Amino acid sequence: MSTLPVSTPPISTRPDGAGANLGAFMVGYTLDYAHRVVVGVRAASAEAACAIVRTAFDAGTLWDDTPDMPLLYDDYEELDGQVLDFDATAVPAWAAAHASVRQVRLHAAAERLLAFARLVDNRALSASVIGSWHPDVLVGLSLTAGQLRELRTLLATLADR
């Protein structure tokens, strides 16, 4: 068994502090999924289309999302008929979050950062107004303190600090 970095669980996760002497557990479940990928391709026949896609898969270019082979679907579909079964292990400290959790957090932060960028774009002068300006001209923009804090939080999350 490999050794994982650990983090100390909080003494209590309840706002009233109740349960301060409760033990720490790592609880999980496993579900089977089918990874389904769909790309668009032009070919003389269904067999030829499958052969083209097989070649792209073998070459590792299937996910390149090009105009000639756009990525249309890439997701995991839960298989039907599964029973959710939880397992728990008592631990002195929780293991550090797996890299997959970092990916989920990065994706969520990227979505929030995109929303923030859209907010900035909506508040900024139009492209037609600044189109002829020198690129180094400073353009004023007002943000609330909360928006600036959110931006810094997002940037820190994306930078993994």
N, C-alpha and C positions, 0 to 999 in steps of 0.2 A: 504494500500500500504506500502510495506516495505521500509525502508530507506537504500539506497545503498551508499557505500563509493564513494566519488566523486573525479574527477581530473579536474583541471582547463584547459579548452581548450586553445591551443596556440592562441595568438592574431591574427595571420595570418598563413596560411599554404602555402602561395604563396611566392616564393623566393624573389619577388620584394617588398614584404610588403603590396601590394595592398589588400584591403578588411579588413583593421585593425579594422573597426567598424562593421563587420558582426556578426550576432548573432550565437550562438552555437545551434546545433540541434543534437538529437539522431535520426538516420534514420535506419529503419529496414524493413525486409520483412520476410514472412513466407511461406515456401513451405512444402507440405506434402511428407513424405517419407515412404517407406516400408523397414523395417529392415529385411534383408535376411541373414540367416546363413546356411551354408552347412557343414556337417561333413561327414567323411567316416566311414562306419560301415559294418561289416560282419554279415550276418544273413541268416536264412533259407528262408525268403521271404521278400517282400517289407513291409508287415504288421508288421512282427517281427522287421525289421530294424526301422520302425517308432516307435514301442513300446520301443525299446532300447533307441532311441534318446529322446523320451518323458520322460522316466525315468531319463535320464541324465539331461535333462532340469529342471525337477522338483527338482532334487537333487542339482542343481547349479553346476554340473560338466561338462556341455556341452562345455564350453570354456577352459577346461583344456589342450586341444591339446596333447593328448596322442597317442602313436603308434597304439593303438587299436581303437581310435576314433580321427583321426587327424582333426583339424580345417582347412577346405579347402576354406571357404569364409565367411567373416563377414563384411558386408558393408550396407550402406543405399542407396537405389535406389530411385531417384526422380520419383514420380508418373507422368504419362503422362497427358497432357491436362491442365496443370496449367498456370494461367496468373500471371506474376510477378507484384505484387502491393506493392509499397513502401509507408510507413507511416513515418511521421516526427513529432517530438515533440520538441518545443523550451525548452531549459533548461539553467539554469544559469551556470552549470558545468556538464561535462560528468560523468556518473557513472563509477566506477572502472570496469575493464575488468572482465567478468564472469569467473568462474573456467574452463569452456569449452575452453576459449581462452588460458588459461594457458596450458591446455593439448595440444592444437595445437602448441603453442610455444615450449613446451617441446619436442614434437615429431620432430619438425623441428630442434631443437638444437641437439637432439640425432642423427638424420641423419647426421648432419654436424660433430658431434663428431666422429661418426663411420668413416666418410671419412677421418678425421684427423688421427684417429688411424691407418687406412690403409696406410696413407702417412708415418707415423712413422714406421710401420712394413716394408714398402718398403725400407726405408732408413737404417734400423737396420741391424746388422750382422745376418747372417742366423742362424737358429736354430741348424744346424749341427756344426757350429763354436763354439757356446756358450754352447752347450749341456752338456759338461763335466765341465764347469766353476762353481765355487761356486756361489750360488744365490745372495750373497752380493757384488760380483765384480761389480764395476761401469762400465757402457758401455757408451761411448761418443756418442752423437747424435747432429747434427747441425740443428737448426731451425732458420728461419728468425724472426726478431722482429715482423713482421706482423702475422706470424703463431703463435707465442707465445701469442700475444694480442688476436688473435681469440680463442685460446685454453682457455685463462682466461675468455673471454666473454662467451664462451659456458659453462664452469664450473659454472660461476655465474648464468647463466640462469637455468641450471639444479639444482642448489642449491637454487634457488629462493631468491637471495640476491639483 
